[in-house]
Amino acid sequence: MPMHHDRTAPPAHTGPQRGITATAFTVLRRNRGALAGATGRVVGLSGLAGLLVTAAVFALAWPLFTHMRDERVRYHLMEDPYLHDHTDLTLVALVTLPLFLLILGTGTAALQSVCSRAVAAEPRGSSPRLRPVLAVYVLRGLIVWSLPLLVLYVADRLTGDHIDTEDEVLARGSWPHALVEVSPVAAVFVAVLLRLALTLAPAAAADGLGARAALRRSWTLTRTRAGAVRVLVLALPLAAVTAGVLRLVVQLALPLRPLVRDLVERGTGNFFAAYYAGILAPVIVGILVTAAVTLPVICTAFAVLQGRLRPPRVSPRGAGATADATA
């Protein structure tokens, strides 16, 4: 069975260590040129790939936009209001969602690899560990979100509004019905805890471990009280800052909405395609800008934290000495 080894050596000094935040910002400042260049390339390529996939989604959904336009004209001739149904568009978006998640995961994995190399002070020519880190994101997503999605589906089948009274499995107002109805909330809470427990896995994979070993490493490190507290103290502010930056950038990008809508409507003559393109434009800008601003900080901070929490390696000389002493 192949063995996975950390590529970085433990710190040589035994004196007091600087804080996680101070160390992370020191790494960012020392490698600002390389990290800025890598961030620009990754975000730019990811944004281009995302725009191409978005254009493909719009092309795939064009018959739906055409149907909406025709129905709008027909209802206008009948002098009736037209309220379009976006259910089919939602299904198209859900089917293509894995493509966008793959683009986001690939870009984040690339940045995590670059930031981990910067934390370990490795030379720039060292090969990135993109595949193990990306595999960690895929496995972690399956582990974390499979349960809430399954619980949400089962709860909707048993208590959804689409169920007629005579077809009810659980009587409305009964305690089993209430428990099943709130079960998705409990499942999401469990998913959040799992996500926090596996937070350090990408940094561990970039540090030299395989995907499954990295997930086990993160689980082991966050099971202790000290590890759990440090992950929580670091993750919550970073999540709040990321959400705040995303909200701010989307709000600042709102003037793009009418510009994109007018441009698409003039080019295609389809109001509904232009309407949804206008809605997406500020969101796309917000995601790209937020990724460029926050991802280097997040990846670097968790790489530093993973290096602090991981157990020190025993050198072969030290292991031999221990064996001699035991003999």
C-alpha positions, 0 to 999 in steps of 0.5 A: 500500500503506498505511503503518503508523506508530508512534503514540508518539514516541521519547524526547526525552532522550539520557541514561541510561535507567532499567531496564525493571522500574523504568520498568514499575513507575513506569508502573503506579504513576502510572496505578494507578487507570486500570489497576486499573479497566480490569483489573477491567472486562476480567477481570470481562467475560472471566470472565462470558463464560467462565462463559457458554461453560462453561455452554453446554459443559455443556449441550452435553455433558449427554447424555454426563453422563446416559449416565454416570449411567445406566451408573453405576446399571446397573453398581451393580445388577450389582455391578460397578465403573464406570469412566467413559470421558471421551474424548467429553468431551475431544473436546467440550472440544477443539471448544470450546477456540477459544472460550475462547482467543478470550475470553482473547485479547480480554481480553489484547488490551484490557489490552495496548492500555490498558497501551501507552497508559499507557507512551506517556502518551497521553490516556485518550480515545484510541481503543484498538487492540483489533483489530490486537492481537487479530489479532496473537494469532491470527496468532502462535498459528497460527505458533507452534503449527501445527508442534507440533500437526502433528508430534504428529499425524503421530507419533501416526499412525506410532508410537501405541499404537493401531497393531497390530504388523502395521500398523506403518510403523516397526518398534518399537525402530528408530532411525526409530521413536525419532526420530519418537517424540521429534519432538514434543519438538523441535517444542515447543522450536522453538515456544517459540523462535518464541513468544519471538521474537514476544513483542513483537508485541502491544506493537508492534501496540498501538504503532501497527503492523498485525498483520503489521508488528508480527510482523515488528517483534518478529522483527527486534528479537529477532534481535539478541543484545541483543534476544534476551537482554533478552526472555529475561531479562524473559520467564522471570521473568514466566512463573515468577511467573505459573505460581507465582501460578496454582498458589498461587491454585488451591491456595487455591481448592480448598475450592470444589471440594466446595462447587460439586460439592454445589451442582450435584449437588443442583440437577441430580441428576447426579453426573458433571456436579457432579464436573467442575464441582467440578474446574473451579471452582478452575481458573477462579478461579485463571485469573481472579485470576492474570490480574488480578494479572499481566497488567497487569505483563506487558503494561506490561513488554513495552510498555516493552521494545518501546519501548526496542528499536524503532528511532527514527523519523526526523522529516520535518525531520531527513529533509529535512536529511539529503537536503539534506546529501546533495545 
